[in-house]
Amino acid sequence: MRFVVLQHVQAILDEQVSVAELRGMLRLRRAELEATIAADTARLARVQARLRAIENEGRMPTDDVLVKRITRVRVA
């Protein structure tokens, strides 16, 4: 990857790259960086979810509990 980037830099320095080609190279690099960011963001979300699960381990989640009043019922 770095060798390819260096080849691109050399071509630019030698003025062998048109504006359209330079624009294309930069768009390709932007797409690569966006894909890396998306993958890292997904990994970060999984790590955060795992941390929350570890921190809540052994505790009943209370955010889904709904308290209702009902009439008495004999159970035993």
C-alpha positions, 0 to 999 in steps of 0.5 A, spaced: 500 500 500 505 504 501 509 503 495 503 504 491 502 511 495 509 513 493 508 511 486 502 516 486 506 521 489 512 520 484 507 521 478 504 527 481 511 530 482 513 528 475 507 532 473 504 526 470 498 526 473 492 530 470 487 534 475 482 529 473 487 523 475 489 527 482 481 528 483 480 520 482 486 518 487 483 523 492 476 520 492 479 513 492 483 515 498 477 518 501 473 512 500 478 507 503 478 512 509 471 512 510 471 504 510 476 504 515 472 509 519 466 505 518 469 498 520 472 501 526 466 504 528 462 498 528 468 494 532 467 500 537 460 499 538 461 492 539 466 493 545 462 498 548 456 493 548 460 488 551 462 493 556 455 494 558 454 487 558 459 486 563 458 492 567 450 489 568 452 482 569 448 479 575 443 485 575 436 485 573 435 491 567 430 495 570 429 499 564 424 494 561 420 493 568 413 496 568 409 496 575 402 495 574 397 494 580 392 488 580 387 485 584 389 480 589 389 473 587 390 467 592 396 463 589 397 458 595 
